[in-house]
Amino acid sequence: MLLRAVSGMALAVWAVNLDAREMSLIDTVTTKAIRSAQLSPDGQFTAVIRSTPRTPYEDDDGSSYRELVLINAEGEETSYLSKDKKFSRVSFGPQSEYLYFTAKEEGDEYQELYRMPVRGGGVQSVFEFEGNIGSYALSDDGEQLVFLSSGAKDSDKKKLSKKGFKAEVYEEDLTYTQVYHVSLSDEEAEAKAVTAEDQHALSVNFHPNNEQLLVRTAPTSLIDDNYMSSQYHLMGLDGEVVTSFESEGKLGRAEFSPDGRYLAMIRAADYNDPSAGTLFVYDTREQEHRNVLPDYKGSIKDFSWRTEEEIIWLGHRGTESEVQALTLKFLESRSLLETGEAIFTSLDGEAGKSEFVLTGHRPSHPNEAFKYSNGRLERLTDSNPWLADIEMPRQETMTYEARDGLKLEGIVVYPTDYEEGKRYPLMMVIHGGPESHYSNGWLDRYGSPVKHAAAKGYALFFPNYRGSTGRGVEFSKLGQNDYAGKEFDDIVDAKKHLVDIGLADESSVGITGGSYGGFASAWGATAQTEHFAASVMFVGISNNLSKFGTTDIAKEMHAVHARSYPWDKWEWYLERSPIFHAEKARTPILIMHGKEDTRVHPSQSMELYRYLKTHGNVPVRLVLYPGEGHGNRKVAAQLDYSMRLMRWMDSFLVEKAEEKPSFELPHAEQLK
């Protein structure tokens, strides 16, 4: 059976596996994925971290398991650290002889640094410290170590807590992380602090001369200062600042060229840029810095130095990704991997090596590890071989036009049994941020169970509305100072387009999303209620006045979203809040929220719930998840969310119910 794209969309031919099965919600939340891939300095090995979710109804509650797998030049896998061991921050040693990692072994009071031989051997202790060892770096000869730590626990605070003295002084009683340095060649040496106690260190790496450090600091440990007020410095091992590298706004990773002359940095183009997605290079010899890809209409995600004058960079442009090599001398960039290969999410290489490794996903699989060598891309891992038996719906990029003429993109997924000319219930999934975007890859999440929903007869659409990343800085600023304005009109215009081309049933359109996508879902259920028959709001905004006063990113909200303060225009902030339009709501809305969310406080969901329940004009339900924050991390909470999402959509889009479904789910029946 073959299906072809409808008129006006990119031509695609999709083969249907007649023996395939549907993807269940348990399948959705238990897919394995590669979280990182690193190339060894000698280019002979790739170390990958594979994430394995816990098994619902069988495993106790907790975070996903992690496994360290080493892949040799022949593609053979060896598991080094299994799910039974808790570890983090894996890296190769300078000579590719050892793999280093942090862990809390039996008898350890704090998380310490360990290593094990790449070619076989036991785990060895490298360095112990009176405090947890966080991010770390080794000098090129492996003789020096720098690391981040907040030091030993306050024993007095622990004793007082037992006596009931647990008062928390909000945003004042902060813990700061410092950079420490120690010589590993001296067994008697003690780690000494490099940064001051009133600086919060976020990252540290050695300069290629091994005598200086590249350190990123923020004035406090508040997340808002991390986002908007951090800076990179070149420091001596004694903590003296040699150079501070000029930047504005958000910062990403930075790395020196092999000879130390250049510093490449992913950062915001300016203070009001919503994301760190521009590649700057600082010339320490000429004392100048420049945007080396000034006309790039995308977002830089990662990079690696290939030589002293060449950078390999990974960018997201539109709904695709690309990898190119940039020569600094002429600022010329040539393509290494064209768009459409996969949606690559990270890149790692070694200076002097032509090959590099990546992580990436496609519509048919989650993140896996890849290797680029001699102009050829090779997939290294297959974490979910069972996906070969799953029905894969047709998925493609779709373009449409907003009411003001702006060209927009999104990803459309067709029902698995799609028949041209037949209309289907539509689920619109709105991304958060809004400084984020959807790429044409693996979109299956607990909040968007794509394969499962498509098999149940749903069409799905993932819009990249104005304000999204992936189309350059100017496009990402289009939603600023216009909360719930043209940005959310873009979503309605997408719905209209999908109805006009004959795919969506106009009376059976649902909207869902988390964070800013939850804001859009609440807006769709209130101010734009006539357009949506069901809404599922997750960790979303309902009141922009109280949101400002309860979030941990008020500075970021002002700088890259609102561009004003509530006291500048109280009424405007209120009118751009879903609660202002709550009385007109006729869209059944399911509201879900993590109880420990600090980004969007749970009170945002409580406010909208109370308004809607009080006026009683529409079905509404509020579900809170204890122990979860701004998104559900644990598999049981993720599965519960998926089940409630699908039940709500089924009830109001397919069954056309007038009453909300039962709040109880059949979890107990699955216990063994």
Secondary structure, 3 states (H helix, E strand, C coil): CEEECCCCCCCCEEECCCCCECCCHHHHHHCCEEEEEEECCCCCCEEEEEEECCCCCCCCCCCCEEEEEEECCCCCEEEEECCCCCEEEEEECCCCCEEEEEECCCCCCCCEEEEEECCCCCCEEEECCCCCCCCEEECCCCCEEEEEECCCCCHHHHHHHHCCCCCCCCCCCCCCCEEEEEECCCCCCCCEECCCCCCEEEEEEECCCCCEEEEEEECCCCHHHHHHCCEEEEEECCCCEEEEECCCCCEEEEEECCCCCEEEEEECCCCCCCCCCEEEEEECCCCEEEECCCCCCCEEEEEEECCCCEEEEEEEECCEEEEEEEECCCCEEEEEECCCCCEEEEEEECCCCCCEEEEEEECCEEEEEEEEECCEEEECCCCCHHHHHECCCCEEEEEEECCCCCEEEEEEECCCCCCCCCCEEEEEEECCCCCCCCCCCCCCECCECHHHHHHCCCEEEEEECCCCCCCCHHHHCCCCCCCCCHHHHHHHHHHHHHHHCCCEEEEEEEEEEECHHHHHHHHHHCCCHHHCCEEEEECCCCCHHHHHHHCCCHHHHHHHHHCCCHHHCHHHHHHCCHHHHHHHCCCCEEEEEECCCCCCCCHHHHHHHHHHHHHCCCCEEEEEECCCCCCCCCHHHHHHHHHHHHHHHHHHHHCCCCCCCCCCCCCHHHCC
